[in-house]
Amino acid sequence: MTDSASATTPSLSVFDFADHPDYSEFALAAGTGRRQPLAGFDPDYTDIVDYIVRCTHKIWEEKAVGLIYTHYSHNAIVHTSGGTMYGREAVVVNTLQRIAMYAERRAYADDVIWSGNETDGFYSSHRVSSSGTNTGYGEHGPPTGRKVWRWGIADCFIKRNMIVEEWLSHDGITELRQMGYDPFALARNSVLPKKPHTNGEIDRLPTGQQAPVFLDVPAAAEDPQGFVAALMQNIWNARLINMVREHYAAAFLAFVPDSRKLYGHGDYENFVITLLACFPDLALTIGHQCVQGDERRGYRVATRFTLQGTHEGYGPYGAPTGRRILLIGMSHHIIRGGQVVQEWTIFDEFSLLKQLYAHLEG
């Protein structure tokens, strides 16, 4: 259920177009009554965007960590590029460890794109920026006293006030650099479990075919979700990088890992080509999408995907190691006038480095 795409544009929420939502508006609206049906949810939540923004604020900023017991199912699954957490007790432990690392931690909701309903469950894609000062111990060492800012996206499947499944990705490499660490050195000193099997073929091309399928790109106004899906499949899997100039605005702006901002067609084309050069067999697989907006205001499309590839090319990740990577990524696209005008794409580059350079147990 959580991996099925939905073409239904949700409505009913007063915060339907929740780009850069102001937390004060949610706080003022608390307890004022439902703005959409939310069977089983705590009565102070007005809609699903309010639920995501305020429960995040309560747990992380107000430090009401115990609310995880009422907001996550007992067998919740949390997926990251570094591994999977199972059970809400693991979520509690992870949250306490992260809060302990940073004083004055603040989390700012930049957008929530969602789909679903109270019967089938809701799917939300929450883009959030976080800041704080590293005043506590972490897995890499003692406090550095440095200010840290990072952004990421959390996708959640929610039923009756409970997050059942979650997918997380953040700009981990930026966080480490700001703390004064060398991500490459940390990756080389890491240890990962040795997998007791070999990797199979990466399914970038259809079975039995020697060339990729070039997908027709629907009009953005008619099918914004399909528009983004076709672009991602064609650009990343079919290597039709020329589609950037055809379907992205000339003044296009993208935010990608390592705090990079890409301006215009050339920057974005280079971002794609560089990653493909490092991982020549790279395959992108879409796991879920949801969309909001309309032609007048513009469409916002959230896409969750996985990246698989073999490190066989030279580039910013060093000389080829021959190792396979598997990353969880998310993208938020803004479409206006039939073109992509902004994009946020995130995958954990530090997890990528660990998969390339960590020592393997055994």
JONORCOR-V49817 format. One record per pair of residues at least 6 apart in sequence whose ideal C-beta (glycine too) atoms are under 6 Angstrom apart, sorted by the first residue. I is the first residue (numbers start at 1). GAP is how many residues later the second one is. D is the distance in whole Angstrom. If there is no record, write none. Layout:
BEGIN
i,gap,d
I,GAP,D
I,GAP,D
END
This chain:
BEGIN
i,gap,d
2,155,4
2,163,5
3,284,5
3,285,6
5,284,5
6,109,5
7,218,6
9,282,6
9,283,6
10,105,6
12,24,4
13,22,6
13,23,6
13,34,4
13,36,6
14,21,5
15,6,6
15,34,4
17,280,6
18,31,5
18,93,6
18,94,5
19,92,5
20,90,6
21,88,5
26,24,5
26,27,5
26,28,5
29,17,5
30,14,5
31,13,5
35,11,5
35,12,4
36,11,5
37,81,5
38,80,6
39,79,4
40,120,3
40,121,6
41,120,5
42,119,6
45,6,4
48,66,5
48,74,5
49,63,5
52,60,5
52,72,5
52,74,5
53,56,5
55,16,5
56,51,6
58,6,5
58,9,6
59,6,6
59,8,5
60,47,5
65,30,5
68,20,6
68,23,5
68,24,5
72,16,4
72,19,5
72,91,5
73,89,4
73,91,5
74,14,6
76,12,5
76,87,6
77,9,6
77,88,5
78,7,4
78,88,5
79,88,5
79,249,6
80,88,5
81,246,5
81,247,5
81,267,4
81,270,4
82,269,5
100,36,4
101,35,5
101,37,5
102,30,3
103,30,5
103,32,4
104,28,6
104,29,6
105,27,4
106,25,5
107,21,5
107,23,5
108,21,5
109,19,6
110,17,4
110,19,6
111,16,5
112,12,6
112,14,5
113,12,5
113,177,6
113,179,5
113,187,5
113,189,4
114,8,6
114,10,4
115,8,5
115,175,4
116,6,4
116,7,5
121,36,6
121,38,4
122,36,5
123,34,6
123,167,6
124,32,5
125,30,5
125,177,3
126,28,5
127,26,5
127,205,6
129,22,4
130,20,6
131,18,5
132,16,6
133,14,5
134,9,5
134,10,5
134,12,5
134,14,6
134,45,6
135,8,5
136,7,6
140,46,6
144,35,5
144,36,6
146,32,6
146,33,5
148,27,6
148,30,5
150,20,6
150,21,5
150,24,5
150,25,5
151,20,6
152,17,6
152,18,3
152,194,6
153,16,6
153,177,4
153,193,6
154,14,5
155,12,4
155,149,5
156,7,5
156,10,5
157,7,5
157,8,4
167,137,6
167,161,6
169,159,5
169,160,6
169,161,5
169,177,5
169,178,6
169,179,6
171,86,5
172,176,5
172,178,4
173,10,5
173,85,5
173,176,4
173,177,5
174,84,6
174,85,5
176,7,5
183,167,5
183,170,6
187,166,4
187,167,5
187,170,4
188,169,5
190,164,5
190,168,4
191,167,6
191,168,5
192,166,4
192,168,6
193,168,5
194,166,4
194,167,5
194,168,5
199,125,5
202,79,5
202,81,5
202,106,5
204,33,5
204,79,4
205,7,6
212,25,6
212,26,4
214,24,6
215,15,4
215,18,5
215,19,6
217,13,4
218,8,5
218,9,5
220,7,4
220,115,5
220,118,5
221,74,5
224,67,5
224,75,4
224,77,6
224,111,5
225,64,5
225,66,4
225,76,6
228,73,4
228,75,6
228,105,5
229,57,6
231,16,6
234,6,4
234,9,5
235,6,6
235,8,5
236,48,4
237,47,6
241,28,5
241,31,6
244,21,5
244,24,6
244,25,5
245,20,5
247,92,6
248,92,5
249,90,5
249,92,5
253,89,5
254,8,4
254,14,6
254,89,4
255,89,5
256,89,5
257,92,5
262,6,5
262,9,6
274,41,6
276,6,6
277,36,5
277,38,6
278,35,5
278,37,4
278,39,6
279,30,3
280,32,5
280,33,6
281,28,6
281,29,5
282,27,4
283,25,5
284,21,5
284,23,6
285,21,5
286,19,5
287,17,5
288,16,5
289,14,5
290,12,5
291,8,6
291,10,5
292,8,5
293,6,4
293,7,5
298,36,6
298,38,4
299,36,4
300,34,6
301,32,5
302,30,5
303,28,5
304,26,5
305,24,5
306,22,6
307,20,4
307,22,6
308,18,5
309,16,6
310,14,5
311,9,5
311,10,5
311,12,5
311,45,6
312,8,5
321,35,5
323,33,5
325,27,6
325,30,5
327,20,5
329,18,4
330,16,6
331,14,4
332,12,4
333,7,5
333,10,5
334,7,5
334,8,4
END
